[in-house]
Amino acid sequence: MRLLGPADAAAYQALRLDALKRHPCAFRASFDEEAGQSLEEFAARLEADVIFGGFCDGALCGLAGLEIPQVRNKRHKGVLFGVYVCPERRRAGLGAALVGAVIEHARGRVDQLHAAVVITADPARALYRTLGFRPYGLEPRALKVGGEYFDQELLVLPLDGQAVPDRPADR
């Protein structure tokens, strides 16, 4: 497990495209959008973004990223994104290790970590709960793939020791 860099661009591109092709309703980007990007664009993304890779027998087989907004009033919260483990390596703890690496990297950089997961992705939802994420909402029709809509559960993990209310106070 390690932070990926531009030298990992080819492996990252292959695994990311595999993820988008196999699970189009699980990601905000589409296969068609990213398949048209060059290797240099993937390398630039790895230089700019925080993306961890999990390796098995020397091959990249899992991904998880952290996005921290640049706008001042939102810099206190990070967003977990792009979590994927290739099918043959699932249920072996790699997903938990990748998300754990993002959590540890985010600690001290942001006060809370957010995630969104399609409500039909029960294994991912269970993993996030095991790692301490709590649901705080549901975004109906969050993604539209083809003509089909997918709802996403919204999750938060406090990293600063402050409790997150079960629901926002009425204002």
ROSE-4610 file (N, C-alpha, C; in Angstrom, 1 decimal, always signed):
// ROSE-4610
residu = [M/M/M/R/R/R/L/L/L/L/L/L/G/G/G/P/P/P/A/A/A/D/D/D/A/A/A/A/A/A/A/A/A/Y/Y/Y/Q/Q/Q/A/A/A/L/L/L/R/R/R/L/L/L/D/D/D/A/A/A/L/L/L/K/K/K/R/R/R/H/H/H/P/P/P/C/C/C/A/A/A/F/F/F/R/R/R/A/A/A/S/S/S/F/F/F/D/D/D/E/E/E/E/E/E/A/A/A/G/G/G/Q/Q/Q/S/S/S/L/L/L/E/E/E/E/E/E/F/F/F/A/A/A/A/A/A/R/R/R/L/L/L/E/E/E/A/A/A/D/D/D/V/V/V/I/I/I/F/F/F/G/G/G/G/G/G/F/F/F/C/C/C/D/D/D/G/G/G/A/A/A/L/L/L/C/C/C/G/G/G/L/L/L/A/A/A/G/G/G/L/L/L/E/E/E/I/I/I/P/P/P/Q/Q/Q/V/V/V/R/R/R/N/N/N/K/K/K/R/R/R/H/H/H/K/K/K/G/G/G/V/V/V/L/L/L/F/F/F/G/G/G/V/V/V/Y/Y/Y/V/V/V/C/C/C/P/P/P/E/E/E/R/R/R/R/R/R/R/R/R/A/A/A/G/G/G/L/L/L/G/G/G/A/A/A/A/A/A/L/L/L/V/V/V/G/G/G/A/A/A/V/V/V/I/I/I/E/E/E/H/H/H/A/A/A/R/R/R/G/G/G/R/R/R/V/V/V/D/D/D/Q/Q/Q/L/L/L/H/H/H/A/A/A/A/A/A/V/V/V/V/V/V/I/I/I/T/T/T/A/A/A/D/D/D/P/P/P/A/A/A/R/R/R/A/A/A/L/L/L/Y/Y/Y/R/R/R/T/T/T/L/L/L/G/G/G/F/F/F/R/R/R/P/P/P/Y/Y/Y/G/G/G/L/L/L/E/E/E/P/P/P/R/R/R/A/A/A/L/L/L/K/K/K/V/V/V/G/G/G/G/G/G/E/E/E/Y/Y/Y/F/F/F/D/D/D/Q/Q/Q/E/E/E/L/L/L/L/L/L/V/V/V/L/L/L/P/P/P/L/L/L/D/D/D/G/G/G/Q/Q/Q/A/A/A/V/V/V/P/P/P/D/D/D/R/R/R/P/P/P/A/A/A/D/D/D/R/R/R]
num = [1/1/1/2/2/2/3/3/3/4/4/4/5/5/5/6/6/6/7/7/7/8/8/8/9/9/9/10/10/10/11/11/11/12/12/12/13/13/13/14/14/14/15/15/15/16/16/16/17/17/17/18/18/18/19/19/19/20/20/20/21/21/21/22/22/22/23/23/23/24/24/24/25/25/25/26/26/26/27/27/27/28/28/28/29/29/29/30/30/30/31/31/31/32/32/32/33/33/33/34/34/34/35/35/35/36/36/36/37/37/37/38/38/38/39/39/39/40/40/40/41/41/41/42/42/42/43/43/43/44/44/44/45/45/45/46/46/46/47/47/47/48/48/48/49/49/49/50/50/50/51/51/51/52/52/52/53/53/53/54/54/54/55/55/55/56/56/56/57/57/57/58/58/58/59/59/59/60/60/60/61/61/61/62/62/62/63/63/63/64/64/64/65/65/65/66/66/66/67/67/67/68/68/68/69/69/69/70/70/70/71/71/71/72/72/72/73/73/73/74/74/74/75/75/75/76/76/76/77/77/77/78/78/78/79/79/79/80/80/80/81/81/81/82/82/82/83/83/83/84/84/84/85/85/85/86/86/86/87/87/87/88/88/88/89/89/89/90/90/90/91/91/91/92/92/92/93/93/93/94/94/94/95/95/95/96/96/96/97/97/97/98/98/98/99/99/99/100/100/100/101/101/101/102/102/102/103/103/103/104/104/104/105/105/105/106/106/106/107/107/107/108/108/108/109/109/109/110/110/110/111/111/111/112/112/112/113/113/113/114/114/114/115/115/115/116/116/116/117/117/117/118/118/118/119/119/119/120/120/120/121/121/121/122/122/122/123/123/123/124/124/124/125/125/125/126/126/126/127/127/127/128/128/128/129/129/129/130/130/130/131/131/131/132/132/132/133/133/133/134/134/134/135/135/135/136/136/136/137/137/137/138/138/138/139/139/139/140/140/140/141/141/141/142/142/142/143/143/143/144/144/144/145/145/145/146/146/146/147/147/147/148/148/148/149/149/149/150/150/150/151/151/151/152/152/152/153/153/153/154/154/154/155/155/155/156/156/156/157/157/157/158/158/158/159/159/159/160/160/160/161/161/161/162/162/162/163/163/163/164/164/164/165/165/165/166/166/166/167/167/167/168/168/168/169/169/169/170/170/170/171/171/171]
x = [+0.9/+0.0/+0.9/+0.6/+1.4/+0.6/+1.1/+0.6/+1.1/+0.2/+0.6/+1.2/+2.1/+2.7/+2.6/+3.1/+3.0/+3.6/+4.6/+5.2/+4.2/+3.2/+2.2/+1.0/+1.1/+0.0/-0.6/+0.2/-0.3/-1.1/-0.6/-1.3/-2.6/-2.5/-3.7/-4.7/-4.3/-5.3/-6.0/-5.3/-5.9/-6.9/-6.5/-7.4/-8.6/-8.4/-9.5/-10.5/-10.0/-10.9/-11.7/-11.0/-11.6/-12.8/-12.5/-13.5/-14.7/-14.5/-15.6/-16.4/-15.7/-16.4/-17.3/-16.7/-17.4/-18.5/-18.4/-19.3/-19.7/-20.3/-20.6/-21.5/-22.3/-23.2/-22.5/-21.2/-20.6/-19.6/-19.5/-18.5/-19.1/-18.7/-19.2/-18.7/-17.6/-17.1/-17.6/-17.6/-18.0/-16.8/-16.9/-15.9/-15.6/-16.6/-16.4/-15.6/-15.9/-15.1/-13.7/-13.4/-12.0/-11.2/-11.9/-11.2/-10.6/-11.1/-10.6/-9.4/-9.1/-7.9/-6.6/-5.6/-4.3/-3.6/-2.5/-1.7/-1.1/-0.8/-0.3/-1.3/-2.6/-3.6/-3.8/-3.6/-3.7/-2.5/-1.3/-0.1/-0.2/-0.8/-1.0/-2.0/-3.0/-4.0/-3.3/-2.4/-1.6/-0.6/-0.2/+0.7/-0.1/-1.3/-2.1/-3.0/-3.4/-4.4/-3.7/-4.4/-3.9/-4.7/-4.0/-4.6/-3.7/-4.2/-3.5/-3.7/-2.7/-2.8/-2.5/-3.2/-2.9/-2.4/-1.2/-0.6/-0.6/-0.8/-0.8/+0.1/+1.2/+2.2/+2.7/+2.9/+3.5/+2.5/+1.3/+0.3/-0.7/-1.0/-2.0/-3.3/-4.0/-5.3/-6.3/-6.0/-7.0/-6.6/-7.6/-7.5/-8.4/-7.9/-8.8/-8.2/-9.0/-8.5/-9.1/-8.4/-8.8/-8.8/-9.9/-10.1/-10.3/-9.6/-9.8/-10.1/-11.3/-11.7/-10.7/-10.6/-9.7/-10.3/-11.7/-12.3/-12.2/-11.9/-11.6/-12.7/-13.9/-15.0/-15.3/-14.7/-14.9/-13.7/-12.5/-11.3/-11.2/-12.2/-12.2/-12.7/-13.2/-13.8/-13.2/-12.7/-12.2/-13.3/-13.0/-14.0/-13.2/-13.7/-13.1/-13.7/-12.9/-13.5/-12.7/-13.4/-12.7/-12.3/-13.0/-12.5/-12.9/-11.9/-12.2/-11.1/-11.6/-10.7/-11.1/-10.1/-10.4/-11.1/-12.0/-12.9/-12.1/-11.0/-10.3/-9.6/-9.5/-8.8/-9.8/-11.1/-12.1/-12.2/-12.7/-12.9/-11.6/-10.5/-9.2/-8.7/-9.5/-9.0/-8.4/-8.2/-7.5/-8.4/-9.7/-10.5/-10.4/-10.5/-10.3/-9.0/-7.9/-6.6/-6.5/-7.0/-7.0/-7.8/-9.0/-9.8/-9.1/-8.5/-7.7/-6.6/-5.9/-4.8/-5.2/-6.4/-7.0/-7.3/-7.9/-8.3/-7.1/-6.0/-4.8/-4.2/-4.2/-3.6/-4.5/-5.8/-6.7/-6.6/-6.3/-6.2/-5.2/-5.6/-4.7/-4.7/-5.3/-5.4/-6.9/-7.8/-9.3/-9.9/-11.0/-11.8/-12.7/-13.2/-14.1/-13.9/-14.2/-14.1/-15.5/-15.8/-17.2/-17.0/-18.1/-18.1/-19.6/-19.7/-21.0/-21.0/-22.0/-22.0/-23.4/-23.4/-24.7/-25.4/-26.7/-27.3/-27.4/-27.2/-27.2/-25.9/-24.8/-23.5/-23.3/-24.0/-24.0/-22.7/-21.8/-20.4/-19.7/-19.8/-19.1/-19.7/-21.0/-21.7/-21.3/-21.2/-20.8/-19.4/-18.5/-17.1/-17.0/-17.6/-17.5/-18.0/-19.1/-19.6/-18.7/-18.0/-17.0/-15.9/-15.5/-14.4/-14.8/-16.1/-16.6/-17.4/-17.6/-18.4/-19.9/-20.6/-22.0/-22.8/-24.0/-24.8/-25.5/-25.6/-26.3/-27.3/-27.4/-28.4/-28.5/-29.4/-29.6/-29.8/-29.0/-29.2/-29.9/-31.2/-31.9/-31.4/-31.4/-31.0/-29.7/-28.7/-27.4/-26.6/-26.8/-26.1/-27.1/-26.8/-27.7/-26.8/-27.0/-26.2/-27.1/-26.9/-27.9/-29.2/-30.2/-31.5/-31.9/-31.0/-31.3/-30.7/-31.5/-31.0/-30.5/-29.5/-29.0/-28.9/-29.5/-29.5/-28.1/-27.6/-26.4/-26.6/-26.1/-26.1/-24.9/-25.1/-24.1/-23.5/-22.2/-21.6/-20.6/-20.3/-19.3/-18.5/-17.3/-16.4/-15.7/-16.0/-15.3/-13.9/-12.9/-11.5/-10.9/-11.7/-11.2/-11.7/-12.4/-12.9/-14.2/-14.7/-16.0/-17.1/-18.2/-19.3/-20.1/-20.6/-21.4/-22.9/-23.8/-25.1/-25.8/-26.8/-27.5/-28.3/-28.8/-29.5/-29.2/-29.2/-28.9/-30.1/-29.7/-30.7/-31.6/-32.9/-33.8/-33.4/-33.4/-33.0/-34.1]
y = [-1.2/+0.0/+1.2/+2.1/+3.4/+4.4/+5.7/+6.8/+6.6/+6.8/+6.6/+8.0/+7.8/+9.0/+8.9/+9.9/+9.9/+8.6/+8.0/+6.8/+5.6/+5.7/+4.6/+4.9/+5.8/+6.3/+5.1/+4.3/+3.2/+2.2/+1.8/+0.8/+1.5/+2.7/+3.5/+3.6/+4.0/+4.1/+2.8/+1.7/+0.4/+0.0/+0.2/-0.2/+0.7/+2.0/+3.0/+2.7/+2.4/+2.2/+0.8/-0.1/-1.4/-1.1/-0.3/+0.0/+0.7/+1.7/+2.4/+1.5/+0.6/-0.3/-1.3/-1.9/-3.0/-2.4/-1.2/-0.6/+0.8/+1.0/+2.4/+3.2/+2.5/+3.3/+3.6/+3.2/+3.4/+4.7/+5.3/+6.4/+7.6/+8.8/+10.0/+10.2/+9.7/+9.7/+8.5/+8.7/+7.6/+7.0/+5.7/+5.1/+5.9/+6.3/+7.0/+8.3/+9.0/+10.3/+10.0/+9.0/+8.8/+7.9/+7.1/+6.3/+7.2/+8.4/+9.3/+10.2/+10.0/+10.7/+10.0/+10.8/+10.3/+9.8/+9.1/+8.6/+9.8/+10.9/+12.1/+12.7/+12.6/+13.2/+12.4/+11.1/+10.2/+10.5/+10.7/+11.0/+12.3/+13.3/+14.6/+14.5/+13.7/+13.5/+12.9/+12.0/+11.3/+12.3/+13.3/+14.3/+15.3/+15.6/+16.6/+16.0/+14.8/+14.2/+13.2/+13.0/+12.0/+10.7/+9.7/+8.5/+7.3/+6.5/+5.4/+4.1/+3.3/+2.1/+0.9/-0.2/-1.4/-2.4/-3.0/-3.9/-5.3/-6.2/-7.7/-8.3/-9.0/-9.6/-8.6/-7.4/-6.4/-5.7/-6.1/-5.5/-4.6/-3.5/-2.6/-3.3/-3.4/-4.1/-3.4/-2.2/-1.4/+0.0/+0.9/+2.3/+3.0/+4.1/+5.0/+6.4/+7.4/+8.8/+9.7/+10.8/+11.8/+13.2/+13.8/+15.2/+16.2/+17.2/+18.3/+19.6/+20.1/+21.3/+22.4/+23.2/+24.4/+25.6/+25.7/+26.9/+26.9/+28.0/+28.1/+27.6/+27.9/+27.5/+26.0/+25.3/+23.8/+23.0/+23.6/+22.9/+22.0/+22.2/+21.4/+19.9/+19.7/+18.3/+17.7/+16.5/+15.8/+14.9/+14.4/+13.5/+12.3/+11.2/+9.9/+9.6/+9.2/+9.0/+7.8/+7.3/+6.3/+5.0/+4.6/+3.3/+2.1/+1.3/+0.1/-0.9/-2.2/-3.3/-4.3/-4.8/-5.7/-6.9/-7.5/-8.6/-9.8/-10.2/-11.3/-11.1/-9.8/-9.5/-9.0/-9.1/-8.6/-9.6/-9.1/-9.8/-10.3/-9.6/-10.0/-8.9/-7.8/-6.7/-5.6/-5.7/-4.6/-3.3/-3.4/-2.2/-1.5/-2.3/-1.7/-1.0/-1.6/-1.1/+0.2/+0.2/+1.4/+2.6/+2.3/+3.4/+3.8/+2.9/+3.2/+4.1/+3.9/+4.7/+6.2/+6.3/+7.6/+8.3/+7.5/+8.1/+8.6/+7.8/+8.3/+9.5/+9.5/+10.6/+11.9/+11.7/+12.9/+13.4/+12.6/+13.0/+14.1/+15.2/+16.3/+17.3/+16.9/+17.7/+18.3/+17.4/+17.8/+17.4/+18.0/+17.7/+16.5/+16.3/+15.2/+14.7/+13.4/+12.8/+12.4/+12.7/+12.4/+11.3/+10.5/+9.5/+9.5/+9.0/+8.8/+7.4/+6.6/+5.3/+4.9/+4.3/+3.9/+2.9/+3.1/+2.3/+0.8/+0.5/-1.0/-1.6/-0.9/-1.4/-1.8/-2.9/-3.3/-3.6/-4.3/-4.5/-3.2/-2.2/-0.9/-0.2/-0.2/+0.5/-0.2/-1.5/-2.2/-1.9/-1.8/-1.5/-0.1/+0.9/+2.2/+2.3/+1.6/+1.6/+1.0/-0.1/-0.8/+0.1/+1.0/+1.9/+3.2/+3.3/+4.4/+5.5/+5.4/+6.3/+6.1/+7.3/+7.3/+7.9/+7.3/+7.9/+9.2/+10.2/+11.4/+11.9/+11.2/+11.6/+10.7/+10.9/+10.2/+11.2/+11.1/+11.9/+11.1/+11.4/+10.7/+11.1/+10.1/+10.3/+11.0/+10.6/+11.2/+11.0/+9.9/+9.5/+9.1/+9.3/+8.9/+8.2/+6.9/+6.1/+5.6/+6.0/+5.7/+6.4/+5.7/+6.3/+5.9/+5.3/+4.8/+5.7/+6.0/+6.8/+5.9/+6.4/+5.7/+6.7/+6.2/+7.0/+6.7/+7.7/+7.5/+7.9/+7.0/+7.3/+8.2/+9.2/+10.2/+9.8/+9.7/+9.3/+10.3/+10.3/+11.2/+10.4/+10.8/+10.2/+11.4/+11.8/+12.8/+12.4/+13.3/+13.0/+13.9/+14.8/+15.8/+15.5/+14.4/+14.1/+14.7/+15.5/+16.2/+15.2/+15.1/+14.3/+15.0/+14.3/+14.8/+14.5/+15.5/+15.3/+14.2/+13.5/+12.6/+13.2/+14.4/+15.2/+16.7/+17.5/+18.9/+19.5/+20.5/+21.2/+22.0/+22.1/+22.9/+24.4/+25.1/+26.5/+27.3]
z = [+0.0/+0.0/+0.0/-1.0/-1.0/-1.8/-1.6/-2.4/-3.8/-4.8/-6.2/-6.7/-7.7/-8.3/-9.8/-10.6/-12.0/-12.7/-12.0/-12.6/-12.6/-11.8/-11.7/-12.7/-13.6/-14.5/-15.3/-15.9/-16.8/-16.0/-14.8/-14.0/-13.4/-13.0/-12.5/-13.6/-14.8/-15.9/-16.2/-16.2/-16.5/-15.4/-14.1/-13.1/-12.9/-13.1/-13.0/-14.2/-15.4/-16.5/-16.2/-15.7/-15.3/-14.3/-13.3/-12.3/-13.0/-13.8/-14.4/-15.4/-16.0/-17.0/-16.2/-15.2/-14.4/-13.5/-13.0/-12.0/-12.4/-13.5/-14.0/-13.0/-12.2/-11.3/-10.0/-9.8/-8.5/-8.5/-9.6/-9.7/-10.4/-10.0/-10.6/-12.0/-12.4/-13.7/-14.5/-15.8/-16.7/-17.4/-17.9/-18.6/-19.9/-20.6/-21.9/-21.6/-20.6/-20.3/-20.0/-19.2/-18.9/-19.9/-20.7/-21.7/-22.7/-22.9/-23.9/-23.4/-22.1/-21.6/-21.8/-22.0/-22.3/-21.1/-21.3/-20.2/-19.4/-20.1/-19.5/-18.6/-19.0/-18.1/-16.8/-16.9/-15.7/-14.8/-15.4/-14.7/-14.0/-14.6/-14.0/-12.8/-13.0/-11.9/-10.6/-10.9/-9.8/-9.1/-9.9/-9.3/-8.5/-8.9/-8.2/-7.1/-7.2/-6.2/-5.3/-4.2/-3.2/-3.5/-4.1/-4.5/-4.0/-3.2/-2.7/-3.5/-3.7/-4.4/-3.6/-3.7/-3.1/-4.1/-3.7/-4.7/-4.2/-5.1/-4.8/-5.8/-5.3/-6.1/-7.2/-6.8/-7.6/-8.6/-8.6/-9.5/-8.7/-9.3/-8.7/-8.8/-7.6/-7.6/-6.7/-6.2/-5.5/-5.4/-5.3/-5.3/-4.3/-3.7/-2.9/-2.9/-3.1/-3.1/-2.1/-1.9/-1.0/-1.7/-1.6/-2.2/-1.1/-1.1/-0.1/-0.9/-0.6/-1.4/-1.2/-2.2/-2.2/-1.6/-1.6/-1.1/+0.4/+1.0/+2.4/+3.3/+3.1/+4.0/+3.9/+3.0/+2.9/+3.1/+3.4/+3.6/+4.8/+5.7/+6.9/+6.7/+5.4/+5.2/+3.9/+4.1/+2.9/+2.3/+1.1/+0.5/+0.0/+0.5/+0.0/-1.3/-2.3/-3.6/-4.3/-5.4/-6.3/-5.6/-4.6/-4.0/-4.9/-5.1/-6.0/-5.7/-5.6/-5.5/-6.6/-7.3/-8.4/-7.9/-8.6/-8.1/-7.5/-8.1/-7.5/-6.2/-5.8/-4.5/-3.4/-3.7/-2.7/-1.6/-0.5/+0.8/+1.4/+1.1/+1.7/+2.6/+2.8/+3.6/+2.9/+1.6/+0.8/+0.8/+0.7/+0.7/+2.0/+3.1/+4.4/+4.6/+4.1/+4.2/+3.4/+2.2/+1.4/+2.0/+2.4/+3.1/+4.4/+5.1/+6.3/+6.0/+4.9/+4.5/+4.2/+3.6/+3.3/+4.6/+5.5/+6.8/+7.5/+7.6/+8.3/+7.6/+6.3/+5.6/+5.8/+5.9/+6.2/+7.6/+8.5/+9.9/+10.1/+10.7/+10.9/+9.7/+8.6/+7.5/+7.4/+7.8/+7.7/+9.0/+9.3/+10.6/+10.4/+9.2/+8.9/+7.5/+7.3/+6.0/+5.6/+4.3/+3.8/+2.7/+2.5/+1.5/+1.0/-0.3/-0.8/-1.5/-1.3/-1.8/-2.3/-3.5/-4.0/-3.1/-2.8/-1.8/-2.1/-3.3/-3.6/-3.4/-3.0/-2.8/-1.3/-0.9/+0.5/+1.0/+0.3/+0.9/+1.2/+0.3/+0.5/+1.7/+1.8/+2.9/+4.2/+4.3/+5.5/+5.9/+4.9/+5.1/+5.7/+5.2/+5.7/+7.1/+7.4/+8.8/+9.8/+9.3/+10.2/+10.5/+9.6/+9.8/+10.5/+10.9/+11.7/+11.0/+9.7/+9.0/+9.5/+9.6/+9.9/+8.8/+8.5/+7.5/+8.1/+7.2/+7.6/+6.6/+5.5/+4.5/+3.3/+2.5/+1.2/+0.1/-0.9/-2.1/-3.2/-3.3/-4.4/-5.8/-6.6/-8.0/-8.1/-7.3/-7.3/-8.5/-9.1/-10.4/-11.4/-12.6/-13.7/-14.8/-14.9/-15.9/-16.9/-18.1/-19.2/-18.8/-18.7/-18.3/-16.9/-16.1/-14.8/-13.7/-12.7/-11.6/-10.4/-9.7/-8.5/-7.3/-6.2/-5.0/-4.3/-3.6/-2.8/-1.3/-0.5/+0.9/+1.2/+2.0/+2.4/+3.8/+3.9/+5.2/+5.6/+6.9/+7.5/+8.6/+8.7/+9.7/+10.4/+11.6/+12.3/+12.6/+12.4/+12.6/+13.7/+14.2/+15.2/+16.6/+16.8/+18.1/+18.4/+17.6/+17.8/+17.3/+18.0/+17.6/+16.5/+15.5/+14.5/+14.9/+14.9/+15.4/+14.4/+15.0/+14.2/+13.1/+13.4/+12.3/+12.6/+11.6/+11.8/+12.6/+13.4/+14.2/+13.3/+13.7/+12.9/+13.0/+11.9/+11.9/+11.3]
